[in-house]
Amino acid sequence: MGKSKIATVRKKVELLDYTEITVYSDIVINNSSVTRLGQVGVKKDDKVYKKKPSNCNKCKSNRVVALEVLGACNKDNLFWICDDCEHLHLKYTGNYTEKMLEEGSKLWTNPNDWLDSTENIN
Ligand SMILES: [Zn+2]
């Protein structure tokens, strides 16, 4: 009986030990903000969590997972995201995250270039 209890706990931990992957444009919730951080709903001086927080600081859910933003931070996840309310938590300082988001946003700002090149081929 003790054994199966341990297995259950392990399974729950494993379920939350994954990384969600997104692109910058998919996490923008406020286009009118002048900063990239503001556009994804994060304040520059929000608390920084070097390690995954055990609870969401907004809704207190314990379902917090890593969030990688393609092109924004090649080596690691840039945020922690609450699986329940989608609140973003900083992993790095606001200034660093702002720079990384700027990098990530460049990859996706000119989708029309792709359309133009397709037109030229045809
Ligand atoms: Zn939450």
Boltz pocket constraint, residues with backbone or C-beta under 6 A from the ligand:
constraints:
  - pocket:
      binder: B
      contacts: [[A, 56], [A, 57], [A, 58], [A, 59], [A, 60], [A, 61], [A, 82], [A, 83], [A, 84], [A, 85], [A, 86], [A, 87]]
      max_distance: 6.0
